[in-house]
Amino acid sequence: MTACAQGHEYTEANTYRQPTGERHCRECMRAATRRYQARIRAEKKAASANTEKPTVPEPTKLPLGIVPYGPYPKLPRRIPRWYELTAPAPTVKELELIRRLI
């Protein structure tokens, strides 16, 4: 095949070859990139037009240590390290038992 599905010629300047050997038309890749970027720009513009700025309540004078919006959320527990997830080393008695069974 000497042309892509859109009719662009597969020349050295217009052909991109992947490491796997597949070939792609650079002109079609540019067009796809332009369509993608235009869609992303339109989505960002629509999202920024639809969002209302959050209103900030007026500050109140509260005693020190009291938070007006409730207590702080609990922090997540620490994620265990890989060596904490492994089984403990066998004891001497367990090793002797294993040797007898083998």
MARTOR-462294 format. One record per atom (N, C-alpha, C, CB): residue number from 1; residue in three letters; atom name; x, y, z. Coordinates in steps of 0.2 Angstrom, whole numbers. Glycine has a CB too. Layout:
# MARTOR-462294
- k, r, a, c1, c2, c3
- NUM, ALA, CA, X, Y, Z
...
END
This chain:
# MARTOR-462294
- k, r, a, c1, c2, c3
- 1, MET, N, 4, -6, 0
- 1, MET, CA, 0, 0, 0
- 1, MET, C, 5, 6, 0
- 1, MET, CB, -5, 0, 6
- 2, THR, N, 3, 11, -4
- 2, THR, CA, 8, 17, -5
- 2, THR, C, 4, 23, -2
- 2, THR, CB, 10, 18, -12
- 3, ALA, N, -2, 23, 0
- 3, ALA, CA, -6, 28, 3
- 3, ALA, C, -10, 26, 9
- 3, ALA, CB, -10, 31, -3
- 4, CYS, N, -11, 31, 13
- 4, CYS, CA, -15, 30, 20
- 4, CYS, C, -22, 30, 18
- 4, CYS, CB, -13, 35, 25
- 5, ALA, N, -26, 28, 23
- 5, ALA, CA, -33, 28, 22
- 5, ALA, C, -36, 35, 19
- 5, ALA, CB, -37, 26, 28
- 6, GLN, N, -33, 40, 21
- 6, GLN, CA, -35, 47, 19
- 6, GLN, C, -33, 49, 12
- 6, GLN, CB, -33, 52, 24
- 7, GLY, N, -28, 45, 9
- 7, GLY, CA, -25, 46, 3
- 7, GLY, C, -19, 49, 3
- 7, GLY, CB, -30, 50, -1
- 8, HIS, N, -16, 51, 8
- 8, HIS, CA, -9, 54, 9
- 8, HIS, C, -4, 48, 7
- 8, HIS, CB, -7, 56, 16
- 9, GLU, N, 1, 50, 3
- 9, GLU, CA, 6, 46, 0
- 9, GLU, C, 11, 44, 6
- 9, GLU, CB, 10, 49, -5
- 10, TYR, N, 13, 38, 6
- 10, TYR, CA, 18, 36, 11
- 10, TYR, C, 25, 37, 8
- 10, TYR, CB, 18, 28, 13
- 11, THR, N, 28, 43, 9
- 11, THR, CA, 35, 45, 7
- 11, THR, C, 39, 45, 13
- 11, THR, CB, 35, 52, 3
- 12, GLU, N, 45, 46, 12
- 12, GLU, CA, 50, 46, 18
- 12, GLU, C, 48, 52, 23
- 12, GLU, CB, 57, 46, 16
- 13, ALA, N, 47, 57, 20
- 13, ALA, CA, 45, 63, 24
- 13, ALA, C, 39, 63, 27
- 13, ALA, CB, 46, 69, 19
- 14, ASN, N, 34, 59, 25
- 14, ASN, CA, 27, 59, 27
- 14, ASN, C, 26, 52, 31
- 14, ASN, CB, 22, 60, 22
- 15, THR, N, 31, 48, 32
- 15, THR, CA, 29, 42, 35
- 15, THR, C, 33, 41, 42
- 15, THR, CB, 31, 36, 31
- 16, TYR, N, 29, 39, 47
- 16, TYR, CA, 32, 38, 54
- 16, TYR, C, 32, 31, 55
- 16, TYR, CB, 29, 42, 60
- 17, ARG, N, 38, 28, 56
- 17, ARG, CA, 38, 20, 58
- 17, ARG, C, 39, 19, 65
- 17, ARG, CB, 44, 17, 54
- 18, GLN, N, 35, 15, 68
- 18, GLN, CA, 36, 14, 75
- 18, GLN, C, 41, 8, 76
- 18, GLN, CB, 29, 11, 78
- 19, PRO, N, 44, 8, 82
- 19, PRO, CA, 49, 2, 83
- 19, PRO, C, 47, -5, 81
- 19, PRO, CB, 52, 3, 90
- 20, THR, N, 40, -5, 82
- 20, THR, CA, 37, -12, 80
- 20, THR, C, 37, -13, 72
- 20, THR, CB, 30, -13, 83
- 21, GLY, N, 38, -8, 69
- 21, GLY, CA, 38, -9, 61
- 21, GLY, C, 31, -6, 58
- 21, GLY, CB, 38, -16, 60
- 22, GLU, N, 27, -4, 62
- 22, GLU, CA, 20, -1, 59
- 22, GLU, C, 22, 6, 57
- 22, GLU, CB, 15, 0, 65
- 23, ARG, N, 18, 8, 51
- 23, ARG, CA, 20, 14, 48
- 23, ARG, C, 13, 18, 49
- 23, ARG, CB, 22, 14, 41
- 24, HIS, N, 14, 25, 50
- 24, HIS, CA, 9, 30, 51
- 24, HIS, C, 10, 36, 47
- 24, HIS, CB, 8, 31, 58
- 25, CYS, N, 5, 39, 44
- 25, CYS, CA, 5, 45, 40
- 25, CYS, C, 6, 51, 45
- 25, CYS, CB, -1, 45, 36
- 26, ARG, N, 11, 55, 44
- 26, ARG, CA, 12, 60, 48
- 26, ARG, C, 7, 66, 47
- 26, ARG, CB, 19, 63, 47
- 27, GLU, N, 4, 66, 42
- 27, GLU, CA, -1, 71, 40
- 27, GLU, C, -7, 70, 44
- 27, GLU, CB, -3, 72, 33
- 28, CYS, N, -9, 63, 44
- 28, CYS, CA, -15, 61, 48
- 28, CYS, C, -14, 62, 56
- 28, CYS, CB, -17, 54, 46
- 29, MET, N, -8, 60, 58
- 29, MET, CA, -6, 61, 65
- 29, MET, C, -6, 68, 67
- 29, MET, CB, 1, 58, 66
- 30, ARG, N, -4, 73, 63
- 30, ARG, CA, -5, 80, 64
- 30, ARG, C, -12, 82, 65
- 30, ARG, CB, -1, 84, 59
- 31, ALA, N, -16, 80, 60
- 31, ALA, CA, -23, 82, 60
- 31, ALA, C, -27, 79, 66
- 31, ALA, CB, -27, 79, 54
- 32, ALA, N, -25, 73, 68
- 32, ALA, CA, -28, 70, 75
- 32, ALA, C, -26, 74, 81
- 32, ALA, CB, -26, 63, 75
- 33, THR, N, -19, 76, 81
- 33, THR, CA, -17, 80, 86
- 33, THR, C, -21, 87, 87
- 33, THR, CB, -9, 81, 86
- 34, ARG, N, -22, 90, 81
- 34, ARG, CA, -25, 96, 81
- 34, ARG, C, -32, 96, 83
- 34, ARG, CB, -25, 99, 74
- 35, ARG, N, -36, 90, 81
- 35, ARG, CA, -43, 89, 84
- 35, ARG, C, -43, 88, 91
- 35, ARG, CB, -46, 83, 80
- 36, TYR, N, -38, 84, 94
- 36, TYR, CA, -38, 82, 101
- 36, TYR, C, -37, 89, 105
- 36, TYR, CB, -32, 77, 102
- 37, GLN, N, -32, 93, 103
- 37, GLN, CA, -30, 99, 106
- 37, GLN, C, -36, 104, 106
- 37, GLN, CB, -24, 102, 103
- 38, ALA, N, -40, 104, 100
- 38, ALA, CA, -45, 109, 100
- 38, ALA, C, -51, 106, 105
- 38, ALA, CB, -48, 109, 93
- 39, ARG, N, -52, 100, 105
- 39, ARG, CA, -57, 97, 110
- 39, ARG, C, -55, 99, 117
- 39, ARG, CB, -58, 90, 109
- 40, ILE, N, -49, 98, 119
- 40, ILE, CA, -47, 99, 126
- 40, ILE, C, -48, 107, 127
- 40, ILE, CB, -39, 97, 127
- 41, ARG, N, -46, 111, 122
- 41, ARG, CA, -47, 118, 124
- 41, ARG, C, -54, 120, 125
- 41, ARG, CB, -44, 122, 118
- 42, ALA, N, -58, 117, 120
- 42, ALA, CA, -65, 118, 121
- 42, ALA, C, -68, 116, 128
- 42, ALA, CB, -69, 115, 115
- 43, GLU, N, -66, 110, 130
- 43, GLU, CA, -68, 107, 136
- 43, GLU, C, -66, 112, 142
- 43, GLU, CB, -66, 100, 137
- 44, LYS, N, -60, 114, 142
- 44, LYS, CA, -57, 119, 147
- 44, LYS, C, -61, 125, 147
- 44, LYS, CB, -50, 120, 146
- 45, LYS, N, -62, 128, 141
- 45, LYS, CA, -66, 134, 141
- 45, LYS, C, -73, 133, 143
- 45, LYS, CB, -66, 137, 134
- 46, ALA, N, -77, 128, 142
- 46, ALA, CA, -83, 127, 144
- 46, ALA, C, -83, 126, 152
- 46, ALA, CB, -86, 120, 141
- 47, ALA, N, -78, 122, 154
- 47, ALA, CA, -78, 121, 162
- 47, ALA, C, -77, 127, 165
- 47, ALA, CB, -72, 116, 163
- 48, SER, N, -72, 132, 163
- 48, SER, CA, -71, 138, 166
- 48, SER, C, -77, 143, 166
- 48, SER, CB, -65, 141, 163
- 49, ALA, N, -81, 142, 160
- 49, ALA, CA, -87, 147, 160
- 49, ALA, C, -93, 145, 164
- 49, ALA, CB, -89, 147, 152
- 50, ASN, N, -93, 138, 166
- 50, ASN, CA, -98, 136, 170
- 50, ASN, C, -97, 136, 177
- 50, ASN, CB, -100, 129, 168
- 51, THR, N, -91, 137, 179
- 51, THR, CA, -90, 137, 187
- 51, THR, C, -91, 143, 190
- 51, THR, CB, -82, 134, 188
- 52, GLU, N, -94, 143, 195
- 52, GLU, CA, -95, 149, 199
- 52, GLU, C, -89, 149, 205
- 52, GLU, CB, -102, 149, 203
- 53, LYS, N, -87, 155, 206
- 53, LYS, CA, -82, 156, 211
- 53, LYS, C, -85, 155, 218
- 53, LYS, CB, -79, 163, 211
- 54, PRO, N, -82, 151, 222
- 54, PRO, CA, -85, 149, 229
- 54, PRO, C, -85, 155, 233
- 54, PRO, CB, -81, 143, 232
- 55, THR, N, -90, 156, 237
- 55, THR, CA, -91, 161, 241
- 55, THR, C, -87, 159, 248
- 55, THR, CB, -98, 163, 243
- 56, VAL, N, -84, 164, 251
- 56, VAL, CA, -80, 163, 257
- 56, VAL, C, -84, 166, 262
- 56, VAL, CB, -73, 166, 257
- 57, PRO, N, -86, 163, 268
- 57, PRO, CA, -90, 166, 273
- 57, PRO, C, -85, 171, 277
- 57, PRO, CB, -92, 160, 278
- 58, GLU, N, -89, 175, 280
- 58, GLU, CA, -85, 180, 284
- 58, GLU, C, -82, 177, 290
- 58, GLU, CB, -90, 186, 286
- 59, PRO, N, -76, 179, 291
- 59, PRO, CA, -73, 176, 297
- 59, PRO, C, -76, 178, 304
- 59, PRO, CB, -65, 178, 298
- 60, THR, N, -76, 173, 308
- 60, THR, CA, -79, 174, 315
- 60, THR, C, -74, 174, 320
- 60, THR, CB, -85, 168, 316
- 61, LYS, N, -75, 177, 325
- 61, LYS, CA, -70, 177, 331
- 61, LYS, C, -72, 171, 335
- 61, LYS, CB, -70, 183, 335
- 62, LEU, N, -68, 166, 335
- 62, LEU, CA, -69, 160, 339
- 62, LEU, C, -62, 159, 344
- 62, LEU, CB, -69, 153, 335
- 63, PRO, N, -63, 156, 349
- 63, PRO, CA, -58, 154, 353
- 63, PRO, C, -52, 150, 350
- 63, PRO, CB, -60, 151, 360
- 64, LEU, N, -46, 151, 352
- 64, LEU, CA, -41, 148, 349
- 64, LEU, C, -42, 140, 349
- 64, LEU, CB, -34, 150, 352
- 65, GLY, N, -40, 137, 344
- 65, GLY, CA, -41, 129, 344
- 65, GLY, C, -48, 127, 341
- 65, GLY, CB, -40, 127, 350
- 66, ILE, N, -52, 131, 340
- 66, ILE, CA, -59, 129, 338
- 66, ILE, C, -59, 131, 330
- 66, ILE, CB, -65, 132, 342
- 67, VAL, N, -61, 126, 327
- 67, VAL, CA, -61, 127, 319
- 67, VAL, C, -69, 128, 317
- 67, VAL, CB, -58, 120, 316
- 68, PRO, N, -70, 133, 313
- 68, PRO, CA, -77, 134, 312
- 68, PRO, C, -81, 129, 307
- 68, PRO, CB, -78, 141, 309
- 69, TYR, N, -77, 125, 304
- 69, TYR, CA, -80, 120, 299
- 69, TYR, C, -79, 113, 302
- 69, TYR, CB, -76, 120, 293
- 70, GLY, N, -79, 112, 308
- 70, GLY, CA, -79, 105, 311
- 70, GLY, C, -72, 103, 312
- 70, GLY, CB, -82, 100, 307
- 71, PRO, N, -71, 97, 315
- 71, PRO, CA, -64, 94, 317
- 71, PRO, C, -60, 92, 310
- 71, PRO, CB, -65, 88, 321
- 72, TYR, N, -54, 93, 311
- 72, TYR, CA, -50, 91, 305
- 72, TYR, C, -51, 83, 303
- 72, TYR, CB, -42, 92, 306
- 73, PRO, N, -51, 81, 297
- 73, PRO, CA, -52, 74, 295
- 73, PRO, C, -46, 70, 298
- 73, PRO, CB, -53, 73, 288
- 74, LYS, N, -47, 64, 299
- 74, LYS, CA, -42, 60, 301
- 74, LYS, C, -37, 58, 296
- 74, LYS, CB, -44, 53, 304
- 75, LEU, N, -31, 58, 297
- 75, LEU, CA, -26, 57, 292
- 75, LEU, C, -26, 49, 290
- 75, LEU, CB, -19, 59, 294
- 76, PRO, N, -25, 47, 284
- 76, PRO, CA, -25, 40, 283
- 76, PRO, C, -19, 36, 286
- 76, PRO, CB, -24, 39, 275
- 77, ARG, N, -20, 30, 288
- 77, ARG, CA, -15, 26, 291
- 77, ARG, C, -9, 25, 287
- 77, ARG, CB, -18, 20, 294
- 78, ARG, N, -3, 24, 290
- 78, ARG, CA, 3, 23, 286
- 78, ARG, C, 2, 17, 282
- 78, ARG, CB, 9, 23, 290
- 79, ILE, N, 5, 17, 276
- 79, ILE, CA, 5, 11, 271
- 79, ILE, C, 10, 7, 273
- 79, ILE, CB, 5, 13, 264
- 80, PRO, N, 9, 0, 275
- 80, PRO, CA, 14, -4, 277
- 80, PRO, C, 20, -5, 272
- 80, PRO, CB, 12, -11, 279
- 81, ARG, N, 26, -6, 274
- 81, ARG, CA, 32, -7, 270
- 81, ARG, C, 31, -14, 267
- 81, ARG, CB, 38, -6, 273
- 82, TRP, N, 35, -16, 262
- 82, TRP, CA, 35, -22, 259
- 82, TRP, C, 37, -28, 264
- 82, TRP, CB, 39, -23, 253
- 83, TYR, N, 42, -26, 268
- 83, TYR, CA, 45, -31, 273
- 83, TYR, C, 40, -32, 278
- 83, TYR, CB, 52, -29, 275
- 84, GLU, N, 35, -28, 280
- 84, GLU, CA, 31, -29, 285
- 84, GLU, C, 25, -33, 282
- 84, GLU, CB, 28, -22, 287
- 85, LEU, N, 24, -34, 276
- 85, LEU, CA, 19, -38, 273
- 85, LEU, C, 21, -45, 273
- 85, LEU, CB, 17, -36, 266
- 86, THR, N, 28, -47, 273
- 86, THR, CA, 30, -54, 272
- 86, THR, C, 29, -57, 279
- 86, THR, CB, 38, -54, 270
- 87, ALA, N, 30, -64, 279
- 87, ALA, CA, 29, -68, 285
- 87, ALA, C, 35, -68, 289
- 87, ALA, CB, 27, -75, 283
- 88, PRO, N, 35, -68, 295
- 88, PRO, CA, 41, -68, 300
- 88, PRO, C, 45, -74, 298
- 88, PRO, CB, 39, -68, 307
- 89, ALA, N, 51, -73, 300
- 89, ALA, CA, 56, -79, 299
- 89, ALA, C, 54, -85, 303
- 89, ALA, CB, 63, -77, 300
- 90, PRO, N, 55, -91, 301
- 90, PRO, CA, 54, -97, 305
- 90, PRO, C, 58, -97, 311
- 90, PRO, CB, 54, -103, 301
- 91, THR, N, 56, -100, 317
- 91, THR, CA, 60, -101, 323
- 91, THR, C, 64, -107, 322
- 91, THR, CB, 55, -102, 329
- 92, VAL, N, 69, -108, 326
- 92, VAL, CA, 73, -114, 326
- 92, VAL, C, 69, -121, 326
- 92, VAL, CB, 78, -114, 332
- 93, LYS, N, 64, -121, 331
- 93, LYS, CA, 60, -127, 331
- 93, LYS, C, 56, -128, 325
- 93, LYS, CB, 55, -126, 337
- 94, GLU, N, 54, -123, 322
- 94, GLU, CA, 50, -124, 315
- 94, GLU, C, 55, -127, 310
- 94, GLU, CB, 47, -118, 313
- 95, LEU, N, 61, -124, 310
- 95, LEU, CA, 66, -126, 305
- 95, LEU, C, 68, -134, 306
- 95, LEU, CB, 72, -122, 305
- 96, GLU, N, 68, -136, 312
- 96, GLU, CA, 70, -143, 314
- 96, GLU, C, 64, -147, 311
- 96, GLU, CB, 71, -144, 321
- 97, LEU, N, 58, -145, 313
- 97, LEU, CA, 52, -149, 310
- 97, LEU, C, 52, -150, 303
- 97, LEU, CB, 46, -145, 313
- 98, ILE, N, 54, -144, 299
- 98, ILE, CA, 54, -144, 292
- 98, ILE, C, 59, -149, 290
- 98, ILE, CB, 55, -137, 289
- 99, ARG, N, 65, -149, 293
- 99, ARG, CA, 70, -154, 291
- 99, ARG, C, 68, -161, 292
- 99, ARG, CB, 77, -152, 295
- 100, ARG, N, 65, -162, 297
- 100, ARG, CA, 63, -169, 298
- 100, ARG, C, 58, -172, 293
- 100, ARG, CB, 60, -170, 305
- 101, LEU, N, 53, -167, 291
- 101, LEU, CA, 48, -169, 286
- 101, LEU, C, 51, -170, 279
- 101, LEU, CB, 43, -163, 286
- 102, ILE, N, 57, -167, 278
- 102, ILE, CA, 59, -167, 271
- 102, ILE, C, 63, -174, 270
- 102, ILE, CB, 64, -162, 269
END
